[in-house]
């Protein structure tokens, strides 16, 4: 599934600037969904966004999407279709979270 980023100015921010923003994604069926960008990361040269759905009941479940461009050069977020790629990205994000928690504990 491919998502187009939508914001009030109809322009897309580069991924590193999206962190902590609330964004609206439009899926292939034209449905809009709001997400909070909780993290961005780079794995093996590709960029990914870690999103938390605003309207979902399960607040512990995140969505990880790959940052890319469509055939017209528009910035998009898309599902990670390769299971191995998804596992690498999920593992990298989990490692980042664990490192941040360890740093916070050390600061106490």
C-alpha positions in Angstrom: 0.0 0.0 0.0 1.2 3.5 -0.8 0.4 6.6 1.2 0.6 10.2 0.1 1.5 12.7 2.8 -0.9 15.5 3.2 -0.5 18.7 5.3 -2.2 22.0 5.5 0.2 23.5 2.9 0.0 20.6 0.5 3.8 20.1 0.7 5.8 17.3 2.1 8.5 17.9 4.7 11.7 15.9 4.5 11.5 12.9 6.7 13.9 14.0 9.5 11.8 17.1 10.0 8.6 15.1 10.5 9.5 13.7 13.9 6.8 14.5 16.6 4.5 15.9 13.9 0.9 14.8 13.3 0.5 13.9 9.7 -2.4 12.8 7.6 -1.8 9.9 5.1 -4.1 9.2 2.2 -4.2 5.5 1.3 -4.9 4.0 -2.2 -8.6 4.0 -1.4 -8.6 7.7 -0.7 -9.1 7.3 3.1 -7.3 9.8 5.3 -5.7 8.6 8.6 -3.9 10.7 11.2 -0.6 9.5 12.7 2.0 10.9 15.0 5.6 10.5 13.7 7.4 9.1 16.7 10.7 8.4 15.1 12.6 8.3 11.8 15.5 6.1 11.0 17.9 5.1 8.3 18.7 1.4 7.6 21.0 0.3 4.9 20.6 3.6 3.0 16.8 3.8 3.1 14.7 6.1 5.3 11.7 4.9 7.4 9.1 6.5 9.5 7.8 5.0 12.7 4.1 6.1 13.1 1.6 5.9 15.9 -2.0 5.9 14.7 -4.1 8.6 16.5 -7.4 6.8 16.2 -6.4 3.3 17.1 -7.4 1.6 20.3 -4.1 -0.2 20.7 -1.6 2.5 21.5 1.3 0.1 21.7 1.1 -0.8 18.1 3.2 1.3 15.7 3.3 1.4 11.9 6.7 1.4 10.1 6.6 2.7 6.5 9.4 3.3 4.0 10.0 6.7 2.7 10.2 7.0 -1.1 9.0 8.8 -4.2 6.3 7.8 -6.7 6.6 7.9 -10.5 5.9 11.6 -10.5 8.6 12.4 -7.9 6.1 13.0 -5.1 7.2 12.0 -1.6 5.3 9.0 -0.3 5.3 6.5 2.5 4.8 2.9 1.5 4.4 -0.5 3.2 7.5 -2.6 3.5 6.6 -5.6 1.5 9.8 -7.6 2.0 9.6 -9.5 5.4 13.4 -9.5 5.8 13.6 -5.8 5.2 10.7 -5.2 7.7 12.5 -7.3 10.3 15.8 -5.4 9.9 14.0 -2.0 10.3 11.9 -3.2 13.3 15.0 -4.6 14.9 17.0 -1.4 14.3 14.1 0.7 15.8 13.9 -1.6 18.8 17.6 -1.3 19.4 17.3 2.5 19.2 14.5 2.5 21.8 16.5 0.2 24.1 19.6 2.4 23.9 17.5 5.5 24.7 16.0 3.8 27.7 19.4 2.7 28.9 20.7 6.3 28.6 17.7 7.6 30.5 18.3 5.1 33.3 22.0 6.1 33.5 21.0 9.7 33.8 18.9 9.0 36.9 
